[in-house]
Amino acid sequence: MFKYFEPNKIFSITSRAPRYVLLLFIITLSIGLTEALIFSPEDYKQSHSVRIMYVHVPAAWISLGVFSSITFLSVVGYIFKIRNFFLISKSLAPSGLVFNIIALVTGSIWGKPTWGTWWAWDARITSMLILVLFYIIYLIAWRIYENNDRVFKITSIITILGIINIPIIKYSVDWWNTLHQPASINLLSKSTIHISMLFPLSIMTAAFALFSLLIFLMKYNTELIKIKNKGLDRL
Amino acid sequence: MIYETLLMNGYGLYVWSAFAFTLLSFVTLYVIIKIQYIKEKNKFIVKFGTLNVERAAFAKSHSVNKEILSNISKI
């Protein structure tokens, strides 16, 4: 099954896909922004500041999802010795880091009118900050050990240590008393968010996921060309 | 209507700055990744140009190399 993930087999797809993904992203983002900034209602408590949720929440979700994917791919790649999984992980990391930073900064901006402060060292915010550090350490490890086989082991260890933080982020609002509100959307039980807000939130999440896919494809193609460049040197 | 959308009951500065930061981050990341992509591709084209006929033909027989050369100006 893993032979289908070989770069030589999928490059014809990954090299053509970005232009279509970019087009789809622009269309989805335009609809999402219109819904989020104009058509969605204001909150009875938070008024218009609730609109920050449409960038803050999708960014946080995607940064968590990307880090979980990186960990899964790194561990499976290390166990089954699939180098391409490491290439995919490495290509996913930049968008994950940027989404993590967006979640922190927009959360801080949202915090000022809601809590009266830009920053608080509460469990959710601090654990998200720790995730940024793991992303940075992961990317630095790739830069330092790029041409060394040890990079696979080191990056796998970093992701395994980092994944411990993911359930802490998810359940921090339930385990500790924090400024952060509990989750409004739950896959297993009924969500407490109204459909008029859930719709723009879903569109914005789709747009952010498409952007993450776009950056991943561009980065993956870049990494593949880098490998081919080394191959030409050996000819 | 436009004035209301911009001000948002006094929350406009917070809302617009959050959206502006997000979009600015998107553009910055896209430009950085695109520059890296173009740099690697140009490096590949230069290296490919220095190969002799025999080696170039061998390199071109690899599907990925052929794909890189056929997608020079697109992404």
HADDOCK unambig.tbl for C-alpha pairs under 7 A between the chains (distance, minus, plus):
assign (segid A and resid 8 and name CA) (segid B and resid 63 and name CA) 6.83 0.50 0.50
assign (segid A and resid 8 and name CA) (segid B and resid 64 and name CA) 5.76 0.50 0.50
assign (segid A and resid 11 and name CA) (segid B and resid 64 and name CA) 6.43 0.50 0.50
assign (segid A and resid 12 and name CA) (segid B and resid 67 and name CA) 6.53 0.50 0.50
assign (segid A and resid 16 and name CA) (segid B and resid 75 and name CA) 6.88 0.50 0.50
assign (segid A and resid 18 and name CA) (segid B and resid 75 and name CA) 5.85 0.50 0.50
assign (segid A and resid 19 and name CA) (segid B and resid 75 and name CA) 5.46 0.50 0.50
assign (segid A and resid 48 and name CA) (segid B and resid 8 and name CA) 5.79 0.50 0.50
assign (segid A and resid 48 and name CA) (segid B and resid 9 and name CA) 6.95 0.50 0.50
assign (segid A and resid 48 and name CA) (segid B and resid 11 and name CA) 6.13 0.50 0.50
assign (segid A and resid 49 and name CA) (segid B and resid 11 and name CA) 5.67 0.50 0.50
assign (segid A and resid 49 and name CA) (segid B and resid 15 and name CA) 6.03 0.50 0.50
assign (segid A and resid 51 and name CA) (segid B and resid 15 and name CA) 6.54 0.50 0.50
assign (segid A and resid 52 and name CA) (segid B and resid 15 and name CA) 5.61 0.50 0.50
assign (segid A and resid 52 and name CA) (segid B and resid 18 and name CA) 6.42 0.50 0.50
assign (segid A and resid 55 and name CA) (segid B and resid 19 and name CA) 6.83 0.50 0.50
assign (segid A and resid 102 and name CA) (segid B and resid 22 and name CA) 6.05 0.50 0.50
assign (segid A and resid 106 and name CA) (segid B and resid 18 and name CA) 5.14 0.50 0.50
assign (segid A and resid 109 and name CA) (segid B and resid 14 and name CA) 6.02 0.50 0.50
assign (segid A and resid 109 and name CA) (segid B and resid 18 and name CA) 6.53 0.50 0.50
assign (segid A and resid 110 and name CA) (segid B and resid 14 and name CA) 6.88 0.50 0.50
assign (segid A and resid 215 and name CA) (segid B and resid 30 and name CA) 6.76 0.50 0.50
assign (segid A and resid 218 and name CA) (segid B and resid 33 and name CA) 6.78 0.50 0.50
assign (segid A and resid 218 and name CA) (segid B and resid 37 and name CA) 6.97 0.50 0.50
assign (segid A and resid 219 and name CA) (segid B and resid 33 and name CA) 6.30 0.50 0.50
assign (segid A and resid 222 and name CA) (segid B and resid 36 and name CA) 6.89 0.50 0.50
assign (segid A and resid 222 and name CA) (segid B and resid 37 and name CA) 4.82 0.50 0.50
assign (segid A and resid 222 and name CA) (segid B and resid 40 and name CA) 6.45 0.50 0.50
assign (segid A and resid 225 and name CA) (segid B and resid 40 and name CA) 6.36 0.50 0.50
assign (segid A and resid 225 and name CA) (segid B and resid 41 and name CA) 6.62 0.50 0.50
assign (segid A and resid 226 and name CA) (segid B and resid 40 and name CA) 6.13 0.50 0.50
assign (segid A and resid 229 and name CA) (segid B and resid 44 and name CA) 5.53 0.50 0.50
assign (segid A and resid 232 and name CA) (segid B and resid 47 and name CA) 6.97 0.50 0.50
assign (segid A and resid 235 and name CA) (segid B and resid 55 and name CA) 6.95 0.50 0.50
